[in-house]
Amino acid sequence: MTIGVLVAYRERGVGRRLLDYLLANARDKHPEIAFTYLHVQTSNDAAVAFYRNAGFERLGKIDNYYKRIDPPDCYVLAKLVHAAPADALSIADSPVRAEVARAVGVTVPLGPFGSSTTGDASDSPPAPPPPPPAHSGEASS
């Protein structure tokens, strides 16, 4: 399934309402669905942020996923629909994480957004600037 929102209707909550409806439908009517996943082009920062804000977590990256788009790589994002086990709060906490990544074809496993094991720094905040040099306390004349 592909979902999208026309540019004229973006930033109005339409995409989020559509996504929330689909996830609620899966949760409420399909107990057999443990998780959902999707592919996002690695350069599509707006989509990555949208899904991250909706609770999706990065599982990894698939190199050369797209055939007619540059860059051709995609991130695989996932979200638990029904936790397994019940105490798993996220895909990262779930014992099915590695199984899910293999099942959906992840070729480059990555840690959650902002983790130190991401393999790339594209979604990590920039490093803070170095502190100013210390003064020795001596006055120059």
PyRosetta script that sets phi, psi and omega in degrees:
from pyrosetta import init, pose_from_sequence

init()
pose = pose_from_sequence("MTIGVLVAYRERGVGRRLLDYLLANARDKHPEIAFTYLHVQTSNDAAVAFYRNAGFERLGKIDNYYKRIDPPDCYVLAKLVHAAPADALSIADSPVRAEVARAVGVTVPLGPFGSSTTGDASDSPPAPPPPPPAHSGEASS")
pose.set_psi(1, 138.4)
pose.set_omega(1, 174.6)
pose.set_phi(2, -118.5)
pose.set_psi(2, 133.1)
pose.set_omega(2, 174.4)
pose.set_phi(3, -121.7)
pose.set_psi(3, 150.3)
pose.set_omega(3, 179.0)
pose.set_phi(4, -161.2)
pose.set_psi(4, 161.8)
pose.set_omega(4, 179.2)
pose.set_phi(5, -128.4)
pose.set_psi(5, 131.2)
pose.set_omega(5, 177.4)
pose.set_phi(6, -57.8)
pose.set_psi(6, 146.0)
pose.set_omega(6, -176.6)
pose.set_phi(7, -52.4)
pose.set_psi(7, -40.8)
pose.set_omega(7, -177.6)
pose.set_phi(8, -62.6)
pose.set_psi(8, -19.4)
pose.set_omega(8, -176.9)
pose.set_phi(9, -109.5)
pose.set_psi(9, 4.5)
pose.set_omega(9, 178.9)
pose.set_phi(10, -74.5)
pose.set_psi(10, 160.7)
pose.set_omega(10, -178.8)
pose.set_phi(11, 65.0)
pose.set_psi(11, 21.7)
pose.set_omega(11, 178.0)
pose.set_phi(12, -120.5)
pose.set_psi(12, 5.8)
pose.set_omega(12, 177.9)
pose.set_phi(13, 85.5)
pose.set_psi(13, 3.4)
pose.set_omega(13, -178.2)
pose.set_phi(14, -65.4)
pose.set_psi(14, -48.0)
pose.set_omega(14, -179.1)
pose.set_phi(15, -63.1)
pose.set_psi(15, -40.3)
pose.set_omega(15, -179.8)
pose.set_phi(16, -66.8)
pose.set_psi(16, -41.3)
pose.set_omega(16, 178.1)
pose.set_phi(17, -64.1)
pose.set_psi(17, -40.2)
pose.set_omega(17, 178.4)
pose.set_phi(18, -64.1)
pose.set_psi(18, -47.1)
pose.set_omega(18, 178.6)
pose.set_phi(19, -62.5)
pose.set_psi(19, -45.5)
pose.set_omega(19, 178.9)
pose.set_phi(20, -59.9)
pose.set_psi(20, -39.7)
pose.set_omega(20, 178.3)
pose.set_phi(21, -62.9)
pose.set_psi(21, -46.0)
pose.set_omega(21, -179.3)
pose.set_phi(22, -63.3)
pose.set_psi(22, -42.7)
pose.set_omega(22, 179.6)
pose.set_phi(23, -67.6)
pose.set_psi(23, -39.9)
pose.set_omega(23, 178.1)
pose.set_phi(24, -65.5)
pose.set_psi(24, -39.3)
pose.set_omega(24, 177.6)
pose.set_phi(25, -61.9)
pose.set_psi(25, -44.6)
pose.set_omega(25, 178.3)
pose.set_phi(26, -62.9)
pose.set_psi(26, -43.5)
pose.set_omega(26, -178.1)
pose.set_phi(27, -66.8)
pose.set_psi(27, -45.0)
pose.set_omega(27, -172.7)
pose.set_phi(28, -82.6)
pose.set_psi(28, -30.8)
pose.set_omega(28, -173.5)
pose.set_phi(29, -112.9)
pose.set_psi(29, -6.8)
pose.set_omega(29, -175.6)
pose.set_phi(30, -136.9)
pose.set_psi(30, 77.5)
pose.set_omega(30, -178.5)
pose.set_phi(31, -63.5)
pose.set_psi(31, -14.7)
pose.set_omega(31, 179.4)
pose.set_phi(32, -77.4)
pose.set_psi(32, -11.8)
pose.set_omega(32, -180.0)
pose.set_phi(33, -87.8)
pose.set_psi(33, 111.2)
pose.set_omega(33, -178.9)
pose.set_phi(34, -85.9)
pose.set_psi(34, -34.6)
pose.set_omega(34, -176.6)
pose.set_phi(35, -152.9)
pose.set_psi(35, 164.7)
pose.set_omega(35, 172.4)
pose.set_phi(36, -128.4)
pose.set_psi(36, 153.0)
pose.set_omega(36, 179.2)
pose.set_phi(37, -141.9)
pose.set_psi(37, 163.9)
pose.set_omega(37, 179.8)
pose.set_phi(38, -153.8)
pose.set_psi(38, 166.1)
pose.set_omega(38, 178.8)
pose.set_phi(39, -112.8)
pose.set_psi(39, 137.1)
pose.set_omega(39, 177.5)
pose.set_phi(40, -135.1)
pose.set_psi(40, 130.7)
pose.set_omega(40, 178.5)
pose.set_phi(41, -57.8)
pose.set_psi(41, 136.1)
pose.set_omega(41, -174.0)
pose.set_phi(42, -60.4)
pose.set_psi(42, -23.9)
pose.set_omega(42, -179.7)
pose.set_phi(43, -90.6)
pose.set_psi(43, -2.3)
pose.set_omega(43, -177.2)
pose.set_phi(44, -89.2)
pose.set_psi(44, 76.5)
pose.set_omega(44, -176.7)
pose.set_phi(45, -59.4)
pose.set_psi(45, -37.1)
pose.set_omega(45, -178.9)
pose.set_phi(46, -65.0)
pose.set_psi(46, -42.7)
pose.set_omega(46, 179.3)
pose.set_phi(47, -69.1)
pose.set_psi(47, -40.4)
pose.set_omega(47, 178.1)
pose.set_phi(48, -59.7)
pose.set_psi(48, -45.6)
pose.set_omega(48, 179.2)
pose.set_phi(49, -63.9)
pose.set_psi(49, -41.1)
pose.set_omega(49, 179.3)
pose.set_phi(50, -58.4)
pose.set_psi(50, -50.5)
pose.set_omega(50, -177.9)
pose.set_phi(51, -71.8)
pose.set_psi(51, -34.1)
pose.set_omega(51, 175.9)
pose.set_phi(52, -61.5)
pose.set_psi(52, -44.6)
pose.set_omega(52, 178.0)
pose.set_phi(53, -65.3)
pose.set_psi(53, -22.1)
pose.set_omega(53, 178.5)
pose.set_phi(54, -89.6)
pose.set_psi(54, 4.2)
pose.set_omega(54, 175.5)
pose.set_phi(55, 96.0)
pose.set_psi(55, 7.5)
pose.set_omega(55, 176.6)
pose.set_phi(56, -77.2)
pose.set_psi(56, 149.8)
pose.set_omega(56, -179.9)
pose.set_phi(57, -122.1)
pose.set_psi(57, 148.4)
pose.set_omega(57, -179.0)
pose.set_phi(58, -81.1)
pose.set_psi(58, 125.6)
pose.set_omega(58, 175.3)
pose.set_phi(59, -93.2)
pose.set_psi(59, -37.7)
pose.set_omega(59, -176.8)
pose.set_phi(60, 172.9)
pose.set_psi(60, -162.4)
pose.set_omega(60, -176.5)
pose.set_phi(61, -133.8)
pose.set_psi(61, 145.6)
pose.set_omega(61, 173.5)
pose.set_phi(62, -116.0)
pose.set_psi(62, 117.7)
pose.set_omega(62, 177.5)
pose.set_phi(63, -73.5)
pose.set_psi(63, 142.6)
pose.set_omega(63, 176.0)
pose.set_phi(64, 55.6)
pose.set_psi(64, 38.9)
pose.set_omega(64, 179.4)
pose.set_phi(65, -71.3)
pose.set_psi(65, -45.1)
pose.set_omega(65, -179.1)
pose.set_phi(66, -89.4)
pose.set_psi(66, 141.7)
pose.set_omega(66, -177.3)
pose.set_phi(67, -96.4)
pose.set_psi(67, -28.1)
pose.set_omega(67, -175.4)
pose.set_phi(68, -123.3)
pose.set_psi(68, 21.3)
pose.set_omega(68, -179.5)
pose.set_phi(69, -128.0)
pose.set_psi(69, 141.3)
pose.set_omega(69, 177.1)
pose.set_phi(70, -120.1)
pose.set_psi(70, 128.0)
pose.set_omega(70, 0.3)
pose.set_phi(71, -73.3)
pose.set_psi(71, 151.9)
pose.set_omega(71, -174.3)
pose.set_phi(72, -84.9)
pose.set_psi(72, -2.4)
pose.set_omega(72, -174.8)
pose.set_phi(73, -87.1)
pose.set_psi(73, 153.5)
pose.set_omega(73, 177.5)
pose.set_phi(74, -133.6)
pose.set_psi(74, 153.3)
pose.set_omega(74, 167.6)
pose.set_phi(75, -89.9)
pose.set_psi(75, 148.0)
pose.set_omega(75, 170.5)
pose.set_phi(76, -105.2)
pose.set_psi(76, 120.5)
pose.set_omega(76, 179.0)
pose.set_phi(77, -111.4)
pose.set_psi(77, 145.8)
pose.set_omega(77, -178.0)
pose.set_phi(78, -141.6)
pose.set_psi(78, 158.7)
pose.set_omega(78, 178.0)
pose.set_phi(79, -147.4)
pose.set_psi(79, 136.3)
pose.set_omega(79, 174.9)
pose.set_phi(80, -69.6)
pose.set_psi(80, 137.6)
pose.set_omega(80, 173.4)
pose.set_phi(81, -100.9)
pose.set_psi(81, -48.9)
pose.set_omega(81, 172.6)
pose.set_phi(82, -124.1)
pose.set_psi(82, 118.3)
pose.set_omega(82, -176.9)
pose.set_phi(83, -65.3)
pose.set_psi(83, 140.5)
pose.set_omega(83, 177.3)
pose.set_phi(84, -142.2)
pose.set_psi(84, 102.5)
pose.set_omega(84, 3.2)
pose.set_phi(85, -75.3)
pose.set_psi(85, 172.4)
pose.set_omega(85, -174.0)
pose.set_phi(86, -60.3)
pose.set_psi(86, -23.3)
pose.set_omega(86, -178.4)
pose.set_phi(87, -86.7)
pose.set_psi(87, -2.4)
pose.set_omega(87, 176.9)
pose.set_phi(88, -74.3)
pose.set_psi(88, 122.8)
pose.set_omega(88, -178.1)
pose.set_phi(89, -91.1)
pose.set_psi(89, -19.8)
pose.set_omega(89, -177.8)
pose.set_phi(90, -151.3)
pose.set_psi(90, 170.7)
pose.set_omega(90, 178.4)
pose.set_phi(91, -62.7)
pose.set_psi(91, -33.4)
pose.set_omega(91, 179.8)
pose.set_phi(92, -65.8)
pose.set_psi(92, -31.2)
pose.set_omega(92, 179.6)
pose.set_phi(93, -84.3)
pose.set_psi(93, -10.7)
pose.set_omega(93, -172.2)
pose.set_phi(94, -88.5)
pose.set_psi(94, 140.2)
pose.set_omega(94, 176.3)
pose.set_phi(95, -68.3)
pose.set_psi(95, -8.8)
pose.set_omega(95, 179.9)
pose.set_phi(96, -87.1)
pose.set_psi(96, -0.7)
pose.set_omega(96, -175.5)
pose.set_phi(97, -52.4)
pose.set_psi(97, -54.3)
pose.set_omega(97, -178.0)
pose.set_phi(98, -64.4)
pose.set_psi(98, -38.8)
pose.set_omega(98, 179.3)
pose.set_phi(99, -64.1)
pose.set_psi(99, -43.2)
pose.set_omega(99, 178.7)
pose.set_phi(100, -62.6)
pose.set_psi(100, -46.6)
pose.set_omega(100, -179.1)
pose.set_phi(101, -58.3)
pose.set_psi(101, -44.4)
pose.set_omega(101, 178.2)
pose.set_phi(102, -64.7)
pose.set_psi(102, -43.3)
pose.set_omega(102, -176.2)
pose.set_phi(103, -63.6)
pose.set_psi(103, -32.3)
pose.set_omega(103, -177.5)
pose.set_phi(104, -97.2)
pose.set_psi(104, 5.4)
pose.set_omega(104, 171.4)
pose.set_phi(105, 87.9)
pose.set_psi(105, 21.6)
pose.set_omega(105, 178.6)
pose.set_phi(106, -61.7)
pose.set_psi(106, 127.5)
pose.set_omega(106, 178.3)
pose.set_phi(107, -104.2)
pose.set_psi(107, -20.9)
pose.set_omega(107, 179.2)
pose.set_phi(108, -128.3)
pose.set_psi(108, 93.7)
pose.set_omega(108, -179.9)
pose.set_phi(109, -62.6)
pose.set_psi(109, 136.6)
pose.set_omega(109, 178.7)
pose.set_phi(110, -129.3)
pose.set_psi(110, 152.6)
pose.set_omega(110, 176.3)
pose.set_phi(111, -76.8)
pose.set_psi(111, 176.8)
pose.set_omega(111, 177.6)
pose.set_phi(112, -60.5)
pose.set_psi(112, 164.3)
pose.set_omega(112, 178.2)
pose.set_phi(113, -52.2)
pose.set_psi(113, 134.1)
pose.set_omega(113, 175.3)
pose.set_phi(114, 75.6)
pose.set_psi(114, 3.4)
pose.set_omega(114, -179.8)
pose.set_phi(115, -78.7)
pose.set_psi(115, 163.8)
pose.set_omega(115, 179.7)
pose.set_phi(116, -80.2)
pose.set_psi(116, -3.0)
pose.set_omega(116, -178.6)
pose.set_phi(117, -111.5)
pose.set_psi(117, 29.0)
pose.set_omega(117, -175.2)
pose.set_phi(118, -73.6)
pose.set_psi(118, -25.9)
pose.set_omega(118, -176.4)
pose.set_phi(119, 85.2)
pose.set_psi(119, -16.4)
pose.set_omega(119, 172.5)
pose.set_phi(120, -150.1)
pose.set_psi(120, 161.8)
pose.set_omega(120, -176.0)
pose.set_phi(121, -107.7)
pose.set_psi(121, 15.2)
pose.set_omega(121, -173.0)
pose.set_phi(122, -63.5)
pose.set_psi(122, -25.6)
pose.set_omega(122, -179.1)
pose.set_phi(123, -112.3)
pose.set_psi(123, 5.6)
pose.set_omega(123, 179.6)
pose.set_phi(124, -89.5)
pose.set_psi(124, 146.9)
pose.set_omega(124, 177.7)
pose.set_phi(125, -65.1)
pose.set_psi(125, 152.9)
pose.set_omega(125, -179.6)
pose.set_phi(126, -65.8)
pose.set_psi(126, 153.1)
pose.set_omega(126, 178.4)
pose.set_phi(127, -67.9)
pose.set_psi(127, 144.1)
pose.set_omega(127, 179.0)
pose.set_phi(128, -66.8)
pose.set_psi(128, 153.8)
pose.set_omega(128, 179.5)
pose.set_phi(129, -67.1)
pose.set_psi(129, 154.7)
pose.set_omega(129, 179.9)
pose.set_phi(130, -66.4)
pose.set_psi(130, 153.3)
pose.set_omega(130, 179.0)
pose.set_phi(131, -67.4)
pose.set_psi(131, 155.2)
pose.set_omega(131, 178.1)
pose.set_phi(132, -65.3)
pose.set_psi(132, 155.9)
pose.set_omega(132, -179.2)
pose.set_phi(133, -62.2)
pose.set_psi(133, 143.9)
pose.set_omega(133, 179.3)
pose.set_phi(134, -73.5)
pose.set_psi(134, 143.4)
pose.set_omega(134, 177.0)
pose.set_phi(135, -94.7)
pose.set_psi(135, 143.4)
pose.set_omega(135, -177.5)
pose.set_phi(136, -79.4)
pose.set_psi(136, -9.2)
pose.set_omega(136, 179.7)
pose.set_phi(137, 89.8)
pose.set_psi(137, -3.7)
pose.set_omega(137, 179.1)
pose.set_phi(138, -87.5)
pose.set_psi(138, 136.4)
pose.set_omega(138, 178.2)
pose.set_phi(139, -90.7)
pose.set_psi(139, 137.7)
pose.set_omega(139, 176.9)
pose.set_phi(140, -99.2)
pose.set_psi(140, 149.6)
pose.set_omega(140, -178.1)
pose.set_phi(141, -118.9)
pose.dump_pdb("model.pdb")
